[in-house]
Amino acid sequence: MEVKITTLAENTANMGFLAEWGLSMLVEADGKKILFDTGMGNAVVYNARLLGIDLSAVDKIVISHGHHDHTGGLREVLNEIRKKIEIIAHPDIWAAKYGRFGKNPAHFAGIPFQRELLENLGAGFKLTAEPARITDRIMTLGEIPMLTDYEKIDNGLLDKQGGEMLPDELRDDLAMVIDTDYGLVVILGCSHRGIVNTLKQAQKVTGKELIYAAIGGTHLLNADKERLQKTAADLKEMGVQYLGASHCTGFKAATYLAQEFGDRFFVNNSGSRWTLPFG
């Protein structure tokens, strides 16, 4: 099975494309066109037009979690799609998400639109904590168990409940897996619950072990040396063939992973287009 991945929004960009903090990838596989996340603003629409991509041909949208840098482009995207479209996500995408880092006050970090507005533009939300099957070979991972002892959620990520700021468990953090003949292709949003935990969940829900590629956010931006070492060791032990880092990976982590994986590591920017399996 051929899998085509076009990165429409990411922190950095190939020449001529628009960059913005966030992530969005168009995944074409098994006869479907799936938009995975929508970035923070208008990069998806801008870059899609630049690439000659007709967003109205998108079959489904998958939202990895409810942070604004993955959902902020929803309104613009729906205006381009101009039809009823199913959006698959976890129910907690609508939680009152906030971020607080250092001495800065907490700021709202959730979906920047009212649900009714998005539904009026054609969104039909399918919200489930369980894995959702899109085709026989494509599915979301559902809630990701916290299995490793070193992958933690940032304590600056908060969920406002009843006026109280509580740690956000990011139960809505999910990914998507494509079960190909050459191994699993896992599309990552932010990996808030850990990239290793995420890939283990992909293996569990598919019943397959071989991971051909993991592409997207790894959330290693603030990882210390020990976590980086343990992450790389586990990814190697799991047999990950290719690793494409985006968004919340961070320069330090990307450099470390590039050294560890060599030619099997690549940076996934706005405007990048990949066809799997790699030649």
BELBEL-V680979 format. One record per helix or strand of 3 or more residues. SS is the DSSP state (alpha for helix, beta for strand). FROM is the first residue (numbers start at 0). LEN is the number of residues. If there is no record, write none. Layout:
# BELBEL-V680979
ss=SS from=FROM len=LEN
ss=SS from=FROM len=LEN
This chain:
# BELBEL-V680979
ss=beta from=2 len=7
ss=beta from=23 len=6
ss=beta from=31 len=5
ss=alpha from=42 len=9
ss=alpha from=54 len=3
ss=beta from=59 len=3
ss=alpha from=67 len=4
ss=alpha from=73 len=8
ss=beta from=84 len=5
ss=alpha from=90 len=4
ss=beta from=96 len=3
ss=alpha from=114 len=6
ss=beta from=122 len=5
ss=beta from=137 len=3
ss=beta from=156 len=5
ss=beta from=163 len=4
ss=beta from=175 len=5
ss=beta from=182 len=6
ss=alpha from=194 len=12
ss=beta from=210 len=7
ss=alpha from=224 len=13
ss=beta from=241 len=5
ss=alpha from=246 len=3
ss=alpha from=250 len=14
ss=beta from=264 len=3
ss=beta from=272 len=4
